């Protein structure tokens, strides 16, 4: 107990140079902290730890794996991806031609490939339910963004002190596509930062969009003006956060080891904050909430600090023009506090033919909170691409 108190005190010391930010961030956590405080009065720390371990063991979320591969970004960063191939089916009786008919057309040939890009502080595993439903039915590529999960730390960031940019992420996505899906039609699916990555790809490689992309899904994302998001806070409180948060994150990022000890010591509080900003439903499956918590807490604080400034600079509204004429799905949770649904509505307003879907009682991690809704609309998008895929090909999303 003494060690835990010492760790918390040490972590708190790193915040003293940012008193205003600490107070403002405290407002963000207030609702979650109240519930955690009550829980601490009635449930021992050891019991809470055992409950988390039990949830980790019971939930198979994030356990699906494909054929691993590595792409290399233009700065040398190793980008980890996995490929799910199409399962070959029996020759269709009565079909013309000696080769019969096989769904998908073979690995990395002329097959349709769906490329999934995840969000900030997440990983490719955030697509667990969609992966479970689509595996074997469509060729799919799942990858981890630089400095996240299985991908390497950004070389430019570590060795050259180059800030992360959304444009860099777009180039990373191009490297993954070149390595994992060099031929054939593409459907691009991006959640949150992954959607921004997709827009950056379109901005820098319009010929790729024109020649190969047959469909796009933008889930819980934004084309810009993220500096105006209030995260459910009063405007005055959020303005205080905006003024000092970049400096606070830089300070925390420079003391990563100390801050990580503090995060572990205050895991219950952070779990409440994560749940608040990830989900809308009060009855979300505890195992799913714990799964999201594991992904987010696995992102080192220095990575959190590196990426944050890029969002304020993100402005890719003009790049959306590259998607005009394509089947596009724009989907968001109505209660998303991170990238509010108004941002999805703004995207859809620039893409008149896009299908806008706002999911009631859903937060930022809508693909985990309402997986069947997201999978259904992705299947419908794939059917609209004209690439020979039908919604009936999708399996169950309960995996």
Secondary structure, 3 states (H helix, E strand, C coil): CHHHHHHHHHHHHCCHHHHHHHHHHHHHHHHHHHHHHHHHHHCCHHHHHHHHHHHHHHCCCCCCCCEEEEEECCCCCEEEEEEECECCCCCCCCCCCCCCCCCCCCCCCCCCEEEEECCCCCCHHHHHHHHHHHCECCEEEEECCCCCCCCCCCHHHHHCCCCCCHHHHHHHHHHHHHHHCCCCCEEEEEECHHHHHHHHHHHHCHHHHHHHEEEEEEECCCCECHHHCCCCCCHHHHHHHHHHHHHHHHHHHCCHHHHHHHHHHCHHHHHHHHHHHHCCCCCCCHHHHHHHHHHHHCCCHHHHHHHHHHHHHCECCHHHHHHCCCEEEEEEECCCCCCCHHHHHHHHHHCCCCEEEEECCCCCCHHHHCHHHHHHHHHHHHHHCCCCCCHHHCCCCCC
